[in-house]
Structure formats: structure tokens, C-alpha cells
Amino acid sequence: MAEEQLGFDIPGEDERKPVASGKRGKSGKGAAGTVSREAGSGESAGPRKLQDDEVFDYITGDKVVKLTEAEKVRQRIARALVRQYAIDPDDMVADFPIPVVNAKTGRKSRRRASIAIFEHDKPKELQYIRRIVVTKPRPNDSRTVSKIRTFAHAKEQVDEVADLMHAAGPDCVFGLWTDDKDLYFIRRAPSRFEDEYRAMANWPRGDATLFDAQGNASSLATMRRADETMLRFAFRRCHNYIHGNEGLPKDAAFWQFLYVLFAKLYDERLVREEGRESRFYVDSDDLAEAAENDTGSPAVAARITELFAEVKEVYAKEKLFNEYDRLTLGPAALTFITSELYTYSIHDTSLDALGTAYQELVGDNLRGDRGQYFTPNGAVRLMVEMLDPELDQTVFDPCCGTGGFLRESLLHVLHKKWMPKDEKSLSVQERARFETKRRGDLAAYAKDRVYGADFDPFLTRAAAFGVMMLTDIAGNTFQMDSLGFPRMGNLPGVEPAMKHLHRIAPGEVDVLLTNPPFGTDIPVTGPVLDLFREEESGEEKQKSIAYGWSRQEDGTLKRGKPATSVAPERLFVQKAVEWVKPGGRIGIVLPNGILSNPGPDDEAVRQYILDECWVMASVELPVEIFVVGAGVNILTTLLFLRKKTEQEKFEERLHGDLDYPVFMAVAEKVGFDRRGNPLHVRDARGDRVVQEYEETDEIVVKNVLVERRIKRRDFIIDNDLMSLRDRTERHDRPSVITEYHAFLERHGHELPWKKGERA
């Protein structure tokens, strides 16, 4: 959880209870000032440091709360209330006590609403409560399949919220219950005898004075863009419902969810571009029926099935779907997923949020079995920023997996070329509006310049769908054996890939980014090895890795007979170099052994790299990034190369090898430990460093959008891989990318590959 906090001073060193340091005015900004506690001597104690299990409360900002499991859920929901539902944090109160009367016994008790939301500009009194939130700690994850509880099976949870809403009075009309796994939106339905508390698909934004809870999505005025936290939550719930409630394996559940998601995207496109009536929705009758039983709505299921059939027809030319792609979910699952997604506008949601939500989904549910270790997001983003692809340059990943490098390259160009220079000062909502306006430009770039390939047909489709999430067009991803392309191969992707040889033929690629499969247990054998030793004309290649290697008496390498098997990561080094044009750039993830083992086979790879490329940079990664991000314990290095031109190689032969600076870094921290717990920057005393900043939020008051700046404080994530896009002005610590830029500034005139760029 990103621990962003409102900007207030911390209570004194000896103060263990949260103490207010000031009150916010109507502007929402924190009042300056320090709160101290009277000491025995009459002197004031200074501000104390937060303990590791404490955070600033997101709602008030002027108190410190212990970060229990229940508090983690409340803090996430509080942030979503502001960012997605545009509710003013000044109208929220945490742990608000409400007197509740037991209907059976008549006894009174005080219960607390986790968050009570009041009418704007009214006193924080019972009669002015308009919404109530109840949060619970997330249940322990079970290794067995766990079912999602639907509204029909959540009587205890619904009753808990309903009792609080009833006690708050007739004007409290909306409720919410969540434990970060299950979530229920509740509305009060006034009745002549006894009010009913019914299911609803989602909450309206702001103060909702014009909201009609009886209707469908059109009653929300417009479908809203999704907050990243809530979108990831919705994706996860949909997948878990299919996995747990429908009994499908995780990977099969992923594809079924994806079919429904693209039916949603297609429906939005028809509504937006052709003015069609939406078919991806549930109405109040469907929700009422779902609250009574789990059978689902046949009408909803029929509409979604129809939409998916049209999706398959629309993308028939791209061959994204085949006869095995069938939507097999029943009415219960289709109704549940539709109710989770239909109030969101996927098209208008931040592209960064979509990319993150999609990557989390595919990373958790699709795993390769051929030595593929999917590259964690932090490493992907750093590699793209280090190589800095331009709008007129072709990006290619020959081992694209689920397409992380492809999506990140698109987002990199989006933010570099089309976003405002001051985008970090914009609100989350305003940044999303700028991003989504550029979908068309991003689609044109993706269609012309971004390519991926993989041996696994499921992964290439997942990569294509990931590009489609960002651009509305299918990505250029091909199922093929990249080591054999273009001279060998009969997999389905070879033929369509051949139509793009002007972009991805050997010697044509500008930027190659890849994480090849590792492992001596999956060696490459057979005729494909001959391709690494022979030119297309049949002549022997001057440089090749695909031989046996030994040492002569003087220690120099000696090439032996043609190898009968070679580890794939070694061959991909040679293939990557052959693929890029002279002056082209390579970013590749390699196991540390290739760059450090003393054996002749690995030294031959290193010698090949030095002969054919300038080494731009080498960044060694700690084990935590792959343990948490990919579930494997492996030490890796990110290697960045620039292919030498023939003129540069000629000059080296003439004058001897050049001695030039190389940027080398060892990343020690990646923002989390082996268990995924966040790591924060600490001072010399071991206390977490807190920095203050301002954040722009958009709230809705009386149906009017209001933008305002709010002071916040947060802890600084200790992450050596922090990208420039993630880095804010308050993060002044060095990271790999900032040190790399400083290195270029200092040594640019000494770098032969910078000289080549200038030429």
C-alpha cells in the first residue's frame, strides 16, 4: 500500500495515542503548527518518529494510527473514496460511534462505522450521515480454492451495515462492506412498513443528489473511469469467482475472464463510435434476483455471449481467436462479472492503471514451463527507460511472454511524447484524461513499430490482448521459434511475421528488449544450431557462439567442433545482436553466470559481446525482485548493449581495442523484501524518513467537480530501480536511472557509442 498521508506534524515522542496537530479548513489544506504534550518540567516534547506499524491516517492526516490488517483495508478504501468516488475527505470520519438498537431485545449498544460520510458542510452528527463503510481485515489466503461470497450469501455482512444505516436515519442511503476479498454495495429502499437494504452494482460519485438507485449504469450519469486500486480489485474478484465458484483452473479462469473483458471493451466501442445501446449491463431486476440466489440472469448471459461472438468475428483477420475459444461460463458467473465491470468505462481509465491491473492478472495466472521467468515490472520499466525508444524506432521482444516490454514501451512513448511536462502535478483523474485522449496515436505507433514473438501460443495471445487493452487494436505478436526466424519454422506466427520483415528482419530492429528463457535443462539442439554458424548463403559465420570451447595453454579461447546443444540464453545473445541494426540498442536479462563464470563456454559469450557491441551498462539485480515478482530464486543482471557499426569495428582492428567507461551498478533494494513487504528509506537512527508534498484531488460537491490541492506526507520507498516516471520531486535519493544519466553527463564525450550516435 502506498502510504500517502495528509501533511500534519506528528505527536510528541512520549505520546502513544493519536493527537491532533491542527484542523483543516474548508480548503482541505493542513494548518501549520506543532502539537506538543506537557512534560513534567513544563517543556514541550518534540515531534516523535512513527513506529514501523504506524502510519498517518489518510482521512484526517492529524493523527497516527496503528497499521493493523483491518486498518490497511480502511486506508485503501479511504483513498478510493477520494480518487474514484470524488468524496471530500473533510466529509469523512473514521470509527464514528452510532447507537444501535437490537430489534429483538430492544437493548442499545454503540457500534462504530469504519468510515462515516456526512453531507457536505454539515456538522459531524448522526442525522447528517449519508453513507456508511464497514471494513474488516483481509482473511488469510488459503492454499485451497476459496469461493467468493455473493450478496445472496452475505446476510451477516449486509445486516451489519444495514443496522448502522438504519440507526443513522432515513437520509443514510448507501452502504459498503468489504474485507479486501468480498465487497458489497448496499442501498436503502424506503418502504411503507420496513425499509429494505438491497444490492447495488456500485456507488455514485460525489454527493449523488441526482442519483437514481433503481436504474442501471445510465443512472450514474456516465460510467466512471476506474481507480487503479479498485480496478485491480474488480479484476481479481472476477477471476477468483471463476476459479473458486466455477471450478476452473487458474489459467482457464484467466482466459474466460479475458473473453468477458473484451466483450466489455467491444461494447464500449460500439456505444462510443456508433451510438449503439449498451448490451454490457445488469439492471435493478438482475441485481435483486442475484441478491436472492446464485443462478444469475439468462438475459445478461445471452447478451454477453452475443457480444463475444461478435468480438471473434471482428478480430478474425488477426487470428486472435480460434474454434477452441468458447465462452463456457454460465449465467451466474457472467452476471457476477458484468455487475463488477459494467459501471466502469475501461476506455476512459488511466492506461497506466490498465497496464498494471492486466500485468497483475496475467502474472498470477499464466506461467511458462520452458524456463520462462516473467520480468517483474520494476526491471521492465527501468530497462525501457535506459534504452529510451523513440517514436520512429522499432521495438521488438523475441521472447515477449505476456508482453511486459511491449506495454511498457507504449507507455514510455506516451508519457515522453504526448503527456504534459507538468503531469506529475496533475490530479490522478486529469492524468487519465490526457492519457486516454492519445489512444489513437498510441495505436498507430503500436501497429507500425511495436512487435513481439514467443514460442508459447497462449503467451503471445496474452501479449496481444495486453496491447489491445491500451490501444484498442491487436498487438503485433507472433507465435514462432524466434531462434529459427526467418529462415526456419512452421508455427502459425511465422507467415504473418514474414509480412513485417521491413521492421523485424535481422539487421532491421532499432531497440530489442528481452528476457530469454534460462536453463541447461532446455537446451537447443538440431538444425536450428546450424543457423548460428552459417550465413544464409551457406558461408560460415565469422563470429558464432554455437561451438564447443576450450582454452589453449596461454589461456586464450579455442573454438572446437560445432556444438550439439547450447543453452538458450547463450544463443539469444547472438540472435539479439544479429537482429538489431548497426547502432541498434539491446536490453537483455541474463543469469549472472554468463557474465561471471570462468568456464570457456561463458567466456566465449562475453568475448562475442565485446567483439560485436559496445557495453552501455550492466545492472545486477538482487534476488528479491524475482522472488516476489516471478516466484523464482535467481540472480540476474540487466545488460545494455549498442551494436557496433562496420566502420567502428574497422577502426578497432586498425587501432586496437578501445578503453572506455562502462556504467555498472549493483541494485541492493527494490522497494520490498523477500515477503513483499515495503522497504522505506531510513535515517541514521533507523527511523523512516518522511517527506511532505502536495497532491491534487478532484472532488464532487453539489454535482460540481472541484479541484483542490492537499498537503500530504508519505514515506519514501527504498528502491534503487525507481523509474523516472514513478519518481516525484520529493524523491531526491539516487537510483540506477538517475546515476546512469549523471554518468552520461560526465562521460558522454568518452563513449564511442555516443560518438556513433552523434555521427
N, C-alpha and C positions, 0 to 999 in steps of 0.2 A: 504494500500500500504506500503510495506517495504521501509523505507526511507533511502536506502543506498546511500552514497554520496562520491564523489571523495574528496581526502584529501587536502584541502586548508584552509588557515586562513580566518576568517570572517571579513568583512569590519568593520570600526570603529563604536563606539556607536552612533555617531550622523550622520552616513552616511546612508541615506534611500534608495539610489539607489545601485544596484549591482555593485561592484567594483572588478576588477581582483586583485588577490594577487600574481600571478605568472603565468607562462606559462608552459605547459607540453612540454617536449622534445619528440623526436620520440619514446622514450621508453615508453611513456604513463604515466610516473610517475610524480606526482606533485612536483614542485620546492619548496624547503623550503623557508620560508620568510614571513614577515608580511607586509600587506599593511596598511598604516595609512593615515589619512587625515589631512591636515594642519589646525590646530586650530588657532584662533585669536592670541594666545600667542606665536605661533610658535612651540608649543609642539604637539606631536603626540597623538591621542586618541588611546586607547587600543581596542582590538577586542570586538565587541559587541555580545550579545546573539541574537539568532534568535527568532523572534516572533512566536507565535503559528501557524500563517498562512503563514510561510515561510519555505523553505527547500533549501538545496544545490542542484543546478542543476546537474542531473546525467551525462549530456553530458560533460560539461566544468569543473564543480567542483569548478571553481574560481569565481562564482557569486551566489548570493542569489536570489531566485525567489519566488514570492507570489504564494501560492498554491491554485489557483483558480480551479474551476471544469475543465476548459479546460486544465490547467497545469497538473492536476492529470492524465489525459489521455495521454498527451505528455510524462510525466515521465515514465509511464508504457510501452509505445511504445518504448521509447529510450532504456529501459532495454531489451526489447525483441529483438531489432535490434542487440544488442551485444550478448545476450545469445542464441538466436535461429538462427539469420541470420549471426552471426560472423562478423559483420561490426565494423570496428575500430571506437571508439568514437572520435578519433582525426580527422576523416573524416566527422564528423557531425557538423552542425551549426544550432542552433535554431533561429527561427524568421529571416531567411535570406530574405532580400528585393529583389524582382525581378520586373523589369519593364515590364508591360503587356500592349499590345496594343489592344484596343477593335476593333474587326473585323468589326463591323457595323459602328461605329462612327469615328474610327481612333484615338480616344483620348488615351493618355498614362496615366497610373496610376501605383503606386507601391503597389504590394501585397506581403505578406510575406508567405513563406513556413514555416510551423511549424517546420519541420526539413529538411534541405537540406543535401544531402550526396554527397560528392565530390570524384573524382578519387584520389586514394591513392597517397600521397606525392606531390600533386599538389596544387597550390595556391587556396585559397578560393574565386575563381572568377566565374562569371556566366558560362563561357564556359566549366568549369570543373565539373559542376553538373551532376551527373549520375542518381540520384533518388530523388524523392520529396515525402514528407509525409505531409499530412494535417490532423490535429486533431481538433476535436470540443468537447465541453463539453457534457457529457452524458445527454440525455434527461431525464426529471423527470419520474420516474417509475409510470405507470398508474395502477390503480386497475383493469381496464378493460383489456381485451386481446389486445395486440398490435402486429401488424404484422411486420415481418422482411422485409425490403425493399430489393428486389433483384436488380442485376445490371440493369435489364430492366426498373426499376422504379427509378433509381438514376441518371437521366440525369444531374440535377443541381450539384450534388456532383462530378460526373465524369468530367463534364465540368470545374469545379473549379480547379481540379488537372490538367486536360489537358491544360488549359490556361497557368498554371505555367510551365508545361513541355515544351510546345511549345515555350514559351518565353526564357526558359533556353537553347534552341538549340537542334539540332538533336541528340546529344550524350546523352541526358537525356532520358532514355528508360523505366524507371519503375516509377510508382506512387502508392500511397496508400492513401486512405481516410477512417477515422474511427471516430466514436463518442462513442466508447466503447459498442455500441449496434449493429450498422451496420458496415460492413467493406468491402472495395472493393480494390482488387489488379488490377492495370492497366498497360498495356504495350503499347508502341508506335509501330504501324505497319506502316513503311515508305511506302509512295505511290507516284506515279509519279506526281500526282496533289496536293493532300492534305493528310497529314498523318492522320491515324485513331488511335483512342485510344480504345483498346479492353480489355475485361475481361480476367483475368488470375487467376489460382487457388491459386497460392502462389508465393512468391518471391524466387529467388535463393539465396544461401549463398554467403558471401564474395563479391568479385568484379565481379564474374559471367562472366569472359571473355569467357568461353566456353559454356555459356547457350544458348539453342535453345528455344526461347519462343513459337515456333509453335507447339512443340511436347507435349507429355503427361508426366506423372511422371518420366519416364525413362530419360527424358531430364534433370532432376535435378541431374544427376549423380547417386545419391541414394536418396531414401526417407529419410528425416531427422528426428531425434528424436525431440520431441516437448518440447519446453519450457513450464514450468508449467502454467505460465500466459496465454500463447496463447492456450494451450490445454484446460484449463478451459473455455476460451473464445469460442473456437470452439464447445465444448460440449454444452455450454449454448445456442449458436446461433442455433445449430441443434435442440435442444429441443424446443426452442422458436418458431422456424419455424413450427414445427409440431403442437404446441399448438395454435399459432396465425394464421398461414396461412392455416392449415388443419382443424382447428376447433375441435381438440380432447381435452378432459380434460387433466389436467397436469399429472395425473398418467398414463393414457392411452398413452399420448405422450412419457412418460419416457420409457415404455415397447417397443413401436415402435422404438424409437431411439436405445434402447439396442439391438434389433434384428439386426439392421443395423450394429451396432458396432461389434457384434460378427461375422457377415458376414465378416467384415473387418479383424478381428483377424484370422479367419479361412483362409481367402485368403492369408494373410501374411505367415501363417504356411505352406500352400501348396507351395508357392513360395520358402520359405526358406528351407524346408525339402525335397521337391520332385522336385524342379526345374520347377514347373509349370509356365505358363504365368499368370500374374495377370489379374483378372477379375474385381477388385475393382478400377476403374479409370474412369475419364472422359477425352476425348481428346479435341483438339482445336476446332473441329467442334461442339461438345456438348456445349463448353463454348460460342462459337459465337452465337449458337442458343439461349442459356439461356440469352444472353445479349439483345436479340430482343423480347423474350416473356417468359412467365412463364409456358409453357406447359411441359418442361422437355424432356428428351430423353427416348423414349421407349427402346432403346438398353441398356442404363445404367440400367433402371428399371428391364429389363429381366435378366441381369447379377446378380444384387444384389438379386433378388428373387430366382434365381437358387442357389446362394451361401447359402442363409438362409435355403433353403430346405435341402441342404447337411449338414448344421450345426445341424439341428434337427435329422438327421439320425445318425450322428457321436456320439451325446450325448443321443441317445435313451436309452442305458443301464442305464444311470444315472437318467433318467426320469425327466430331467430338463424342457422338453417341452411336451405339450400335444396337443390334437386336437384343442384347443382353441387358441393356439399360431400361429397366422397368420399375415404375413406381409401385411398390408392393405394399405400402403402408395402408392400414385400414382407416376407417372413418375416425376412430378415437385419436390415433396419432396425428392424422392430418388436421383434425380440428384443433388439437393442442398446439401444434407448431404454428398454424395460421393465427391462432389467438395470441401467440407470443410475438409474432413478427408484423402483423398487418398494420399496426398503428405507427410503425416506423417507416420513414422514407429512406430506403437504402441509398438511393441516388443522391440524396442531399446530405448524407452522413460523411463526415471527415474521411478522406481517403487514407490518412494515417491510421485512423481508428479501424477502418475496414481491413486494412492490411494486417494490423496487429491481431484483430479478432480472428481473421482467417488463418493466420500462421499458427495461432494457439490451437485452433481446432485441428488442423492437419498434422501439426507436430505431435499432438497427443494421440492421434488415431491412425496415422499411416507410418509404418516403419519399414525400411528396406531390409532385405535379408541377404544382400550381396556386399557387405562391408560398408554400406552407406551410413554415415553419421551426419544427420542433417545439421547444417551450420546454425548455431544459435544467433539470434537477432543482433546481439551486440557486435559479434565478429562480422556479420554480413554488412551492417551499416558502416563500420569502420573501414572495411575493405573498399566499399563503393566510394566513400569519401576520399580515401587515399588515392584511388585511381581517377576519380573525378571525371566520369564520362560526360561528353558534350552532346548537344542536341543533334549534331551532324555526324556522330560516331556510332558505329555498330557495336552493340554489346552482345556477347554470346557466352552461354554457360553450357558446355557439352555434357555435364553431369548435373542437370538442373534440379533433380529431386522434385520437391514441391514448389520450386520457383522462387525461393527467397531472394536470390541475387537479381532476378528479373524484376520482381515487385519493388525491391529497394532501389534499383536503377531508375525505375519510373518515378518513384517518389523523390529521388535525389534531383532529377531534372526538373520536376515540378517545382520544388522549393527553390532551386537555384535560379531558374529562368523566369518563372511566372508568379511567384509569390511576392508580396510587398517586402521591401527591405526591412521594415519595422514589424514584421509579422509576429515576433515574439512579444510585442507589446499589445497585440490584439487579443480580444476575448477568444475563448475556445470556439464559440459559435461563429464569430466573424471569420476566423481562420478557415473553418469548414466551408463557409460560403465562398471564399476565394478559391479553395481547392476544387470544389465541385464545379465551379464555372469553367475550369480548364480540362474537364474530362475529354472534350473533343480534341483539343491539342494533344493531350496525353495519348489518346487513341491513335492519332496519326503517327506519333513518334513510335509507339509500340508496334504498329503494323509495319513500319518501314525499317526499324533499327534494332529491335529487341528480340532475341532468339534464344531458344533453349532446346536441349535434347537429353534424353535419358533412355536407358535400356528397358526400364520398367514402364509398361503402358499405363498403369494406374497413377504413377507419379507424374508422367507427362500430362495426363489429363488434369490432375490436381493443380499443376503449374499453370496450364492454360486457363482453368477456371479462376485461379487467383489473379491473373492478369485481367480477366473479364470483370472481376469484381471492381477493379479500379477504372476500367476504360470502357466497359460495355461491349468490347469486341474480344473475340477469342485470341489468345496469345499464339505466337509462332513457336509452338513446341512440338517436337517430333520424336516418336519412338524409334530409336535406332541405336546401333552399336557405334558410338562415336569414335572408337579406336579404328574402325574399318572405313568410316565415311571419308570421302565419297567413292572410294574405289571398290568397296566391298560391302555387302549387306543386303538382306532381303526383308527386313522388318517393315511394317506398314508405313513408318515415317520417312523412309528413305526417298520414295518417289516425290512426296510434297517438298521435302527438304532440297531436292535437286533443283527445284524451281527458284531457289533463293541463293544459288551459288555466287551471284554477284555480291552477296553480302557475307556468306559464311563458308565459302571455299577456302582451302588452305592458302594463307597469304593475303586474305582479304579483311580479316577481323581487326577492328581498332582496339577494343577492350575485351579481354577474356577474363571472366571471374568464375572460379570453380572450386569445388571441394570433392575431389575424386574419391572413389571407393578405395579403402585401405585393406591390406591383408595378404600375406603369403598363402593363406588358405583358399584364396580365389584367384590363382594365377591365370595369366593369359597365355594360351597355347595355340598351336595350329597355324594355319596360313596367315592369320592376321599379323603375326610377328614379322613375316616377310615384308609387309608394307612399311615397317620401320627400318628396314635395311636396304630396300630397293626403291629407286625413283620409279615414277610411272612409266618411264621409257625402258625400264629394266636395268639401268645402270645402278651400281652400288652407291648408296648414300655416303657422302664424305664423313658425316657425323651420325652416330646412332648409339642408342643405349642397349639395344636388343642383342647383346652378345654376352658370352661369359668373360669375366675379367679377373686378372691376377696381377701380381706385382713382379717386376724384374728385380735383379739384385740391387740396383741402385734405388729401389723404392718406387720408381715410376710405374704407371699403369701399363698393362699389356693386354691388348684385346685378343680374346681367344675365339673359339668356334661360335657360330650362331647359337643363341640360347634357345632351349626348347620350351622354357616357361619363364615368365617375368612377372613380378608383382605389378598390379595395375597402376598404382600410384607413380611408379617409375616411368612407365610408358606414357602416362598422361602428361608428365613434364615435357617429354619430347613432342607429343602431339600438340600441347598448348603453344609451344614455341613455333612449330610449323604452321599453326592456324593463324597467328597474328601477322599482320603486315610488318615490314621493316619500320621500326619506330613505334609499333603497337605495344600496348601495355598488358601485363598479366598479373593477376592476383590469384594465388593458389594456396589452399590449405594442405599442409603436408605433415605427416608424422615426424616427430623430432629426429628419429633415427636416420632418415635420408640425409639430414643436414649435419649429423654429428657422428654417426657410426664410422669406425675406422676401416671397415671392410672395403675391398676393391669395388664391389658392385655399387655401393652407395657413393663412393668417391667418384666413380665414373659418371654418375648423375650430376654431382656437383661440378665436375670438370666440364660436362656438356653445357650446364647453365652458364658458367663463366666464359666459355668459348662463344656462345650464341647470344648472350644477353648482358646488359648492364644490370647490376643488382641495385635496385632503388631502395629497398628497405626490407628488414626482417623483424617480425614482431612475435616473440614467443608468448604463448598463452598459458595461463595456469590451468590446472586440471578442473577447477570448479566450473568453468564455463560449459564444458561438455558434460560434466556430471549432471548439472541442473538442466541445461538446455537440451541435451540429447540422450541422457541416461547412460552414458558410457564413460569409462575412466580411461582417458587417453591424453597424452601430452602432444601438443601440436604447435606448429609455427605458421604464421601467415607470411608468405614470401611474395614480394612485389618486384617484378622484372620489367625491363624495357628491351625489346628485341633490337639488336644491332643492325645497322644498315650495312650493305656490302662495302660502302666507302669506309665506314668505321672499322670494319674487320680488316680491310686492306691496310689502313693506316696502322693498325695494331701489328700486323705482320711485318710492316716496314720499320716501325719504330719500337716494337716491343710492347708488352702488356702495360696498360696504364694503371697507375696507382691513384685511386680516387676515393673520396669519403663515401661511406655507406651508413645509412640510418639504421641503427639496431636498438631494439627496445625489448625489455622483459616486463610484461604486464603482470603485476602482482595481485591487484584487486580488480574484480569485475562487477562490483556492486552488490554481491551476495556471497554467502558462504556455501559450503557443500550441501547444506539442507535447504538452500533457497532463501534463508533469512537475510534481510537487507544489511549492508555494511555502510556505516556512516563515517565521515571524516571526524577525527577526534583531535583535541588539542594536546599539549604536552602533559596535562594532568590526566588524560584519558577520557575527558568529557566530550560529548558530541558537540560539534561546532554548529551554531545556529546563525543563519543569515536572514535578514529582513528584506522583503521586496514587496512590490505592488502587483496586483493581479486585476485584470479587467473581467467583470462578470456582467452578464445580461440577466435582468430580472423582469418580470411582467407584473405591473401594478395597474389595476383597473383596465386590463386588456391593452395596456400601453407598454411597449418594450422600453426599458430604461437601462442605459449602460452606466456603470459606475466603477470606480477604482477602489479596491480594498487592500489594506495593508495586511500582509501575511508574513509568517515566519516558517521556515522549514529547516530540516537537517540536510546536509549535503551528502549525497550518495558518493561513496568512495569507489570510483570506477575509472580505472586507467584507460578503458576503451570508450569512454563517453564521447559520443559523436558531436560534431558542431551543431547539428540540428537539435539535439537534446540539450545542449549546453546553453545556459542562460547567463546573463551578465553577472549574476550573483555567484556563479561558479567560477572562481578565479584560480583554482588549482590546475596545475599542468596535467595534461593527459597525452596519450600517444599522438593524437591528431594535432594538437597544438604544438607539441615538441617537434613533430615532423615538419610543420610549416615553419617553425623557427629554424630548423636545420636547413631547409631550402633557402631561407633568407640569408643565413650565414654562409652557406657553402655552394649556392647555386652556380657561381662563376667557376667552380672547380669540377662540376659534374659533367661528364662527357655526354650524358643523355639529355641534360638541359641544353647543352650546346647544339645537340641534334634537333631539339625542339625549336630552337631559335632559327636554325637554318631552314 
